[in-house]
Amino acid sequence: MFKQRLTIVCKILAPLLFIEALLMLISLCVGLSFDKEDAYAFIYSIALTGVVALLFYLFTFKEKKIDIDNRSGFLVVSLLWIIVSFFGCLPYFFGGYLSFTDSFFESISGFTTTGASIIKDVESIPKGIMFWRCLTNGIGGIGIVVIIISFLPSLSGGGTRLFSAETAKSSDSKLSPRTKKTGKIIIQIYISLNIIATLSLYFGGMSLYDAVCHSFSALSSGGFSTKNASLAAFSPLLQYIIIVFMFLSGVNFNLIYFFIKKQYNKIWCNEEFRTYLIFILVAVVSMFILTYSDKLSFEENFRAVVFQGVSILSSTGLSNADFFLWSQSALFILFLLMFCGAMSGSTTGGLKLVRIIILFKNAKRIIMQSIHSKAITPVKLNGKIVDNQTINNVLVVFLLFMTTYFIGVVLLLICGVDIIESSRAAISSLANMGYSDSESGSLHYFPSFSIGAKWVCISLMYLGRLELVTVVCLFMPSFWKN
């Protein structure tokens, strides 16, 4: 059984690492078009990644097809993010830009679309490395598993198990009865949106390089920027364009697909989408009232709160203002939005709005039943009754999320981080939010964390990206029993 699972892991990793090496090669070419500072860092990284991929391929060459059960699906998904992040950190490490811990932190932050950065001055690193940094956001946004199930024919029916191991259990994330076709549809939508975002930013005044990098960051809800000042370094027009694509990053891919097919009624009938709009509206109006300043024009005040509200709720983390100078009440609203996240089936992190909706509706049902003991009040979502198993799954995820958050805070406190920084860093990592890597609204303390604190944040980013249950199951003895 061990050999069978090892074969499955290697069979999937081989093409994935080849793809990663190819993407590093693209980053190398980008770097060479600007300067040659990072050439050897990429050459060494590509060589090592390619050799390991080749070894995995030779090890599993005779295995034409693989059958993935639920256990193997959870195991593969859990390992993929660690291994891809390890090889993704090599350009930083081989280039001598960061230590191994910092390199792994930057890599997993990119792939998990957290966007928390260990680099104090991003404008000082070579263009190729910076492009790779933003590209990891783009890869993480589409999802490693979606890429695999779309292009690896040997998976057979196992793609469904990989897909379900990574997507939220509280929503139907499939656009087609065939998982492979679903993956391809998602990739097509994602690439198309990136092209539209790049062209919009380019014609709005960004350089092509910055436009490509920021399209990766916005649509993946990643948040890495090419500027120390993040979006504050760009014009108001470009900030509004980024707002649009950050908003789209928080929308379920199903709804974007319905929009393309002109099935608009399915979009507005979606309860989670309406809640998404309401959350943004309430947050923006509240923060506008709490942060309005006579030193800025009406438009500047409006743009700042809209940008930060959408950025935080979509777990992107880009910024256009130093929101840490805002009132404590406004900061508390942003803090709550970090827990929420946007829609399920999107690229965003956090709990996801669909779970919050189900939690509140279930609480309302319990209260109503305590008043009217004989009343039958089912929990409904989009007009359909939510079964008890789904409600229980939501409760489990919520409990695990909050428990992991508090454990993360305690561990950061043990590592010497003060209580305020611990609470912010823990939710920033677990919700894959990361704030921004800019001078505006930045969490400057990530670079100053101890090695232990950095690994706590790395663990939280990883757990948050896999939504906890996938990893927790691996450590339950009952999960491995036949």
C-alpha positions as CSV (number, residue, x, y, z in Angstrom):
1,M,0.0,0.0,0.0
2,F,2.9,2.4,0.8
3,K,4.5,1.7,-2.5
4,Q,1.2,2.2,-4.3
5,R,0.7,5.6,-2.7
6,L,4.4,6.6,-3.3
7,T,3.9,5.7,-7.0
8,I,0.7,7.9,-7.1
9,V,2.6,10.9,-5.6
10,C,5.6,10.5,-7.9
11,K,3.4,10.0,-11.0
12,I,1.6,13.3,-10.3
13,L,4.7,15.2,-9.2
14,A,6.7,14.4,-12.4
15,P,4.6,16.4,-14.8
16,L,3.9,19.1,-12.2
17,L,7.6,19.7,-11.6
18,F,8.3,19.7,-15.3
19,I,5.7,22.5,-15.6
20,E,7.3,24.3,-12.7
21,A,10.7,24.1,-14.3
22,L,9.2,25.4,-17.6
23,L,7.6,28.4,-15.7
24,M,11.0,29.1,-14.1
25,L,12.5,29.1,-17.6
26,I,9.9,31.7,-18.7
27,S,11.0,33.8,-15.6
28,L,14.6,33.4,-16.6
29,C,13.8,34.7,-20.1
30,V,12.0,37.7,-18.6
31,G,15.0,38.3,-16.4
32,L,17.4,38.2,-19.3
33,S,15.4,40.8,-21.2
34,F,16.1,43.2,-18.3
35,D,19.4,42.1,-16.8
36,K,21.4,39.0,-16.1
37,E,21.7,39.2,-12.3
38,D,19.4,36.3,-11.6
39,A,20.4,34.0,-14.5
40,Y,22.4,31.5,-12.5
41,A,19.8,31.3,-9.8
42,F,17.2,30.2,-12.3
43,I,19.6,27.9,-14.2
44,Y,20.5,26.0,-11.0
45,S,16.8,25.9,-9.9
46,I,15.6,24.7,-13.3
47,A,18.3,22.0,-13.5
48,L,17.5,20.6,-10.0
49,T,13.7,20.7,-10.5
50,G,14.0,19.1,-13.9
51,V,16.3,16.3,-12.7
52,V,14.0,15.4,-9.8
53,A,11.0,15.5,-12.2
54,L,12.9,13.1,-14.5
55,L,13.7,10.7,-11.7
56,F,10.0,10.7,-10.6
57,Y,9.0,10.0,-14.2
58,L,11.5,7.1,-14.6
59,F,10.3,5.6,-11.3
60,T,6.7,5.5,-12.5
61,F,7.3,5.0,-16.2
62,K,5.7,1.5,-16.3
63,E,2.6,2.7,-14.5
64,K,0.2,3.7,-17.3
65,K,-2.8,4.6,-15.2
66,I,-3.2,5.3,-11.5
67,D,-6.3,4.9,-9.3
68,I,-6.6,7.5,-6.6
69,D,-8.8,6.6,-3.6
70,N,-10.0,9.2,-1.1
71,R,-7.0,8.7,1.2
72,S,-4.5,9.0,-1.6
73,G,-6.3,12.1,-2.9
74,F,-6.0,13.9,0.5
75,L,-2.3,12.7,0.8
76,V,-1.4,13.9,-2.7
77,V,-3.1,17.3,-2.3
78,S,-1.4,17.9,1.0
79,L,2.1,17.0,-0.3
80,L,1.8,18.9,-3.6
81,W,1.7,22.4,-2.0
82,I,4.8,21.6,0.2
83,I,6.9,20.1,-2.6
84,V,6.0,22.8,-5.2
85,S,6.7,25.5,-2.6
86,F,10.1,23.8,-1.9
87,F,11.2,23.9,-5.5
88,G,9.7,27.3,-5.9
89,C,11.9,28.7,-3.2
90,L,15.1,27.7,-5.0
91,P,15.6,30.8,-7.2
92,Y,15.5,33.0,-4.0
93,F,17.9,30.7,-2.2
94,F,20.4,30.0,-5.0
95,G,20.5,33.7,-5.9
96,G,21.6,34.5,-2.4
97,Y,18.7,36.9,-1.9
98,L,17.1,35.1,1.1
99,S,18.0,32.4,3.6
100,F,16.3,29.1,3.2
101,T,13.6,29.9,5.8
102,D,12.9,33.2,4.2
103,S,12.9,31.7,0.7
104,F,10.4,29.0,1.7
105,F,8.3,31.7,3.4
106,E,8.2,33.8,0.2
107,S,7.5,30.8,-2.0
108,I,4.7,29.3,0.0
109,S,3.2,32.7,0.5
110,G,3.1,33.1,-3.2
111,F,1.7,29.7,-4.1
112,T,-1.0,29.9,-1.3
113,T,-1.8,33.4,-2.6
114,T,-1.2,34.8,0.9
115,G,1.0,37.6,-0.3
116,A,2.8,38.1,3.0
117,S,6.3,39.1,2.2
118,I,9.7,38.7,3.9
119,I,11.4,41.1,1.4
120,K,11.7,44.7,2.7
121,D,12.6,46.4,-0.6
122,V,11.0,44.5,-3.5
123,E,12.2,47.0,-6.0
124,S,15.8,46.0,-5.2
125,I,15.4,42.4,-6.4
126,P,16.1,41.5,-10.1
127,K,13.1,41.6,-12.6
128,G,13.3,37.9,-13.2
129,I,13.0,37.0,-9.5
130,M,10.2,39.6,-9.1
131,F,8.3,38.1,-12.1
132,W,8.7,34.6,-10.6
133,R,7.4,35.9,-7.3
134,C,4.2,37.3,-8.9
135,L,3.9,34.2,-11.1
136,T,3.7,32.0,-8.0
137,N,0.6,34.0,-7.1
138,G,-0.8,33.3,-10.5
139,I,-0.1,29.5,-10.3
140,G,-1.6,29.4,-6.8
141,G,-4.7,31.3,-7.8
142,I,-5.6,28.7,-10.5
143,G,-4.8,25.9,-8.1
144,I,-2.1,23.3,-8.6
145,V,-4.7,20.5,-8.5
146,V,-6.8,22.1,-11.2
147,I,-3.8,22.2,-13.5
148,I,-3.0,18.5,-12.8
149,I,-6.5,17.1,-13.4
150,S,-6.8,19.1,-16.6
151,F,-3.6,17.9,-18.3
152,L,-2.7,14.5,-16.7
153,P,-4.6,11.7,-18.6
154,S,-3.3,8.9,-16.4
155,L,-5.5,10.1,-13.5
156,S,-8.6,8.4,-14.9
157,G,-11.4,8.9,-12.4
158,G,-9.0,9.9,-9.6
159,G,-9.2,13.6,-10.7
160,T,-12.6,13.9,-9.0
161,R,-11.0,12.9,-5.6
162,L,-8.2,15.4,-6.1
163,F,-10.6,18.1,-7.0
164,S,-12.9,17.4,-4.0
165,A,-10.0,17.2,-1.6
166,E,-9.1,20.8,-2.4
167,T,-12.4,22.6,-3.0
168,A,-14.9,23.7,-0.3
169,K,-17.3,21.0,0.6
170,S,-20.1,23.5,1.1
171,S,-20.6,24.3,-2.6
172,D,-20.8,22.6,-5.9
173,S,-17.6,23.6,-7.6
174,K,-18.0,21.5,-10.8
175,L,-19.0,23.2,-14.0
176,S,-19.3,19.9,-15.9
177,P,-20.0,16.3,-15.0
178,R,-16.5,15.6,-16.1
179,T,-13.9,16.8,-13.6
180,K,-11.2,17.2,-16.3
181,K,-13.5,19.4,-18.4
182,T,-14.3,21.5,-15.3
183,G,-10.6,22.0,-14.7
184,K,-10.1,23.2,-18.3
185,I,-13.1,25.6,-18.1
186,I,-11.7,27.1,-14.9
187,I,-8.2,27.5,-16.5
188,Q,-9.7,29.1,-19.7
189,I,-11.7,31.6,-17.6
190,Y,-8.7,32.4,-15.4
191,I,-6.3,32.9,-18.3
192,S,-8.8,35.0,-20.2
193,L,-9.4,37.3,-17.2
194,N,-5.6,37.6,-16.8
195,I,-5.3,38.7,-20.4
196,I,-8.1,41.2,-20.0
197,A,-6.6,42.5,-16.8
198,T,-3.1,42.9,-18.3
199,L,-4.5,44.8,-21.4
200,S,-6.6,47.0,-19.2
201,L,-3.7,47.9,-16.9
202,Y,-1.4,48.4,-19.9
203,F,-3.7,50.7,-21.8
204,G,-4.4,52.4,-18.4
205,G,-0.8,53.5,-18.2
206,M,1.2,50.6,-16.6
207,S,4.2,49.1,-18.2
208,L,3.6,45.7,-19.8
209,Y,5.8,44.1,-17.1
210,D,3.9,45.7,-14.2
211,A,0.6,45.0,-15.9
212,V,1.3,41.2,-16.2
213,C,2.6,41.0,-12.6
214,H,-0.3,42.9,-11.1
215,S,-2.9,40.9,-13.1
216,F,-1.4,37.7,-11.5
217,S,-1.6,39.3,-8.0
218,A,-5.2,40.8,-8.4
219,L,-7.0,37.8,-10.0
220,S,-5.2,35.2,-7.8
221,S,-6.1,37.3,-4.7
222,G,-2.3,37.0,-4.0
223,G,-1.2,40.6,-3.4
224,F,2.4,40.7,-4.4
225,S,3.3,44.0,-6.1
226,T,6.4,45.2,-8.0
227,K,6.5,48.4,-6.1
228,N,7.3,49.2,-2.4
229,A,4.3,51.5,-2.3
230,S,2.0,48.8,-3.9
231,L,-0.9,50.4,-5.8
232,A,-0.3,53.8,-4.2
233,A,2.6,54.1,-6.8
234,F,0.1,54.1,-9.6
235,S,-2.7,56.5,-10.9
236,P,-6.3,56.5,-9.6
237,L,-7.4,55.0,-12.9
238,L,-5.2,52.0,-12.4
239,Q,-6.4,51.6,-8.8
240,Y,-10.0,51.5,-10.0
241,I,-9.1,48.9,-12.6
242,I,-7.4,46.7,-9.9
243,I,-10.5,47.1,-7.7
244,V,-12.6,45.5,-10.5
245,F,-10.3,42.5,-10.9
246,M,-9.9,42.1,-7.1
247,F,-13.7,42.0,-6.9
248,L,-13.8,39.3,-9.6
249,S,-11.2,37.3,-7.8
250,G,-13.8,36.9,-5.0
251,V,-16.5,35.7,-7.3
252,N,-17.2,31.9,-7.7
253,F,-16.0,30.7,-11.1
254,N,-19.4,29.2,-11.7
255,L,-21.0,32.6,-11.7
256,I,-18.3,34.0,-14.1
257,Y,-19.1,31.1,-16.3
258,F,-22.9,31.9,-16.1
259,F,-22.1,35.5,-17.0
260,I,-20.2,34.4,-20.1
261,K,-23.1,32.2,-21.1
262,K,-25.5,35.1,-20.4
263,Q,-27.4,33.2,-17.7
264,Y,-27.7,36.4,-15.6
265,N,-30.6,35.1,-13.5
266,K,-28.4,32.4,-12.0
267,I,-26.0,35.1,-10.8
268,W,-28.5,37.3,-9.0
269,C,-30.4,34.4,-7.6
270,N,-27.1,33.2,-5.9
271,E,-27.5,34.1,-2.2
272,E,-23.7,34.1,-1.6
273,F,-23.1,36.6,-4.4
274,R,-25.8,39.0,-2.9
275,T,-24.1,38.6,0.5
276,Y,-20.8,39.4,-1.1
277,L,-22.2,42.7,-2.5
278,I,-23.9,43.5,0.8
279,F,-20.6,42.9,2.8
280,I,-18.7,45.2,0.5
281,L,-21.4,47.9,0.6
282,V,-21.7,47.9,4.4
283,A,-17.9,47.8,4.9
284,V,-17.3,50.7,2.4
285,V,-20.0,52.9,3.9
286,S,-19.0,52.2,7.5
287,M,-15.3,52.8,6.8
288,F,-16.0,55.9,4.7
289,I,-17.9,57.5,7.7
290,L,-15.2,56.4,10.2
291,T,-12.2,57.5,8.1
292,Y,-13.3,60.6,6.2
293,S,-10.6,63.2,6.3
294,D,-10.9,66.9,5.2
295,K,-7.2,66.6,4.1
296,L,-8.3,64.5,1.2
297,S,-10.9,65.0,-1.5
298,F,-14.2,63.1,-1.5
299,E,-12.9,60.9,-4.3
300,E,-9.7,60.1,-2.5
301,N,-11.5,59.1,0.6
302,F,-14.0,57.0,-1.4
303,R,-11.2,55.3,-3.5
304,A,-9.2,54.4,-0.4
305,V,-12.0,52.7,1.5
306,V,-13.4,50.9,-1.6
307,F,-9.9,49.7,-2.5
308,Q,-9.1,48.4,1.0
309,G,-12.6,46.9,1.6
310,V,-12.5,44.9,-1.6
311,S,-8.8,44.0,-1.1
312,I,-9.3,42.7,2.4
313,L,-12.6,40.9,1.8
314,S,-11.2,39.2,-1.4
315,S,-8.0,38.4,0.7
316,T,-5.9,40.1,-2.0
317,G,-3.8,42.3,0.2
318,L,-2.8,45.0,-2.2
319,S,-3.1,48.5,-0.8
320,N,-3.4,52.1,-1.9
321,A,-3.3,53.8,1.5
322,D,-1.7,53.5,4.9
323,F,-4.8,52.0,6.5
324,F,-2.9,51.5,9.8
325,L,-3.4,55.3,10.3
326,W,-7.2,54.8,10.2
327,S,-9.3,54.8,13.4
328,Q,-9.4,51.7,15.5
329,S,-13.1,51.1,14.5
330,A,-12.2,51.0,10.8
331,L,-9.3,48.7,11.5
332,F,-11.6,46.4,13.4
333,I,-14.0,46.2,10.4
334,L,-11.0,45.2,8.2
335,F,-10.0,42.7,10.8
336,L,-13.4,41.0,10.7
337,L,-13.4,41.0,6.9
338,M,-10.2,39.0,7.0
339,F,-12.0,36.1,8.8
340,C,-14.8,36.2,6.2
341,G,-13.1,35.9,2.9
342,A,-15.2,36.1,-0.3
343,M,-17.2,33.4,-2.2
344,S,-16.5,29.7,-2.3
345,G,-15.2,28.4,-5.6
346,S,-13.1,31.6,-6.0
347,T,-9.3,32.2,-5.5
348,T,-9.8,33.8,-2.1
349,G,-9.0,32.6,1.4
350,G,-10.8,32.9,4.7
351,L,-13.8,31.0,5.9
352,K,-15.8,31.8,2.8
353,L,-19.2,33.6,2.8
354,V,-21.3,30.5,2.1
355,R,-20.1,29.0,5.4
356,I,-20.9,32.2,7.3
357,I,-24.4,32.2,5.7
358,I,-25.0,28.6,6.8
359,L,-23.7,29.3,10.3
360,F,-26.1,32.2,10.8
361,K,-29.1,30.3,9.3
362,N,-28.4,27.3,11.5
363,A,-28.1,29.5,14.6
364,K,-31.5,31.1,13.6
365,R,-33.0,27.6,13.2
366,I,-31.7,26.5,16.6
367,I,-33.2,29.7,18.2
368,M,-36.6,29.2,16.5
369,Q,-36.7,25.5,17.5
370,S,-36.0,26.5,21.2
371,I,-39.0,28.9,21.0
372,H,-41.3,26.6,18.9
373,S,-40.2,23.1,19.7
374,K,-42.5,21.5,17.1
375,A,-41.6,23.8,14.3
376,I,-39.8,22.4,11.2
377,T,-37.4,25.1,10.1
378,P,-34.8,23.7,7.6
379,V,-31.8,25.6,6.6
380,K,-32.1,26.7,3.0
381,L,-29.5,28.1,0.6
382,N,-30.5,29.4,-2.8
383,G,-34.0,27.9,-2.3
384,K,-32.6,24.4,-1.6
385,I,-32.6,22.6,1.8
386,V,-29.1,22.2,3.1
387,D,-28.6,18.7,4.5
388,N,-27.3,18.1,8.0
389,Q,-24.1,16.6,6.7
390,T,-23.2,19.9,5.0
391,I,-24.1,21.9,8.1
392,N,-21.9,19.6,10.2
393,N,-19.1,20.0,7.7
394,V,-19.4,23.8,8.0
395,L,-19.4,23.7,11.8
396,V,-16.3,21.5,11.8
397,V,-14.4,23.8,9.4
398,F,-15.4,26.8,11.6
399,L,-14.3,25.1,14.7
400,L,-11.0,24.0,13.2
401,F,-10.4,27.5,11.7
402,M,-10.9,29.3,15.0
403,T,-9.0,26.7,17.0
404,T,-6.1,26.9,14.6
405,Y,-6.2,30.6,14.7
406,F,-5.9,30.7,18.5
407,I,-3.2,28.1,18.5
408,G,-1.3,30.2,16.0
409,V,-1.6,33.3,18.2
410,V,-0.3,31.4,21.2
411,L,2.6,29.9,19.3
412,L,3.6,33.4,18.0
413,L,3.4,34.7,21.5
414,I,5.8,31.9,22.6
415,C,8.1,33.0,19.8
416,G,8.3,36.4,21.3
417,V,5.8,38.3,19.1
418,D,3.5,40.7,21.0
419,I,-0.2,40.1,21.3
420,I,-1.4,42.6,18.6
421,E,1.1,41.5,16.0
422,S,0.4,37.9,16.8
423,S,-3.3,38.2,16.4
424,R,-2.9,40.1,13.0
425,A,-0.1,37.8,11.7
426,A,-2.0,34.6,12.6
427,I,-5.2,35.6,10.8
428,S,-3.2,37.2,7.9
429,S,-1.5,33.8,7.4
430,L,-4.4,31.5,8.1
431,A,-6.9,33.4,5.9
432,N,-4.2,33.7,3.2
433,M,-4.6,37.4,3.3
434,G,-1.1,38.7,3.9
435,Y,-2.0,42.4,4.0
436,S,0.3,43.9,1.4
437,D,4.0,43.9,0.9
438,S,4.1,47.6,0.6
439,E,5.0,50.6,2.6
440,S,1.3,51.5,2.6
441,G,-0.6,49.3,4.9
442,S,2.3,46.9,5.3
443,L,3.0,44.4,8.1
444,H,6.7,45.3,8.4
445,Y,7.2,42.8,11.2
446,F,7.3,39.6,9.0
447,P,11.0,40.2,8.1
448,S,11.8,40.9,11.8
449,F,10.1,37.7,13.1
450,S,12.3,34.9,14.5
451,I,12.8,31.7,12.6
452,G,10.3,29.9,14.8
453,A,7.6,32.6,14.2
454,K,8.2,32.5,10.5
455,W,7.6,28.7,10.4
456,V,4.4,29.2,12.5
457,C,3.2,31.6,9.8
458,I,4.3,29.2,7.0
459,S,2.3,26.4,8.7
460,L,-0.8,28.6,9.0
461,M,-0.6,29.7,5.3
462,Y,-0.4,26.0,4.3
463,L,-3.3,24.9,6.5
464,G,-5.4,27.9,5.4
465,R,-4.9,27.1,1.7
466,L,-6.0,23.5,2.2
467,E,-8.9,24.6,4.4
468,L,-7.6,22.5,7.4
469,V,-9.8,19.4,7.0
470,T,-7.6,17.9,4.2
471,V,-4.5,18.0,6.4
472,V,-6.2,17.2,9.7
473,C,-7.6,13.9,8.3
474,L,-4.1,12.7,7.5
475,F,-3.3,12.6,11.2
476,M,-6.4,10.7,12.2
477,P,-5.7,6.9,12.6
478,S,-9.3,6.1,11.7
479,F,-8.9,7.8,8.3
480,W,-6.3,5.2,7.2
481,K,-8.3,2.2,8.4
482,N,-10.1,0.1,5.7
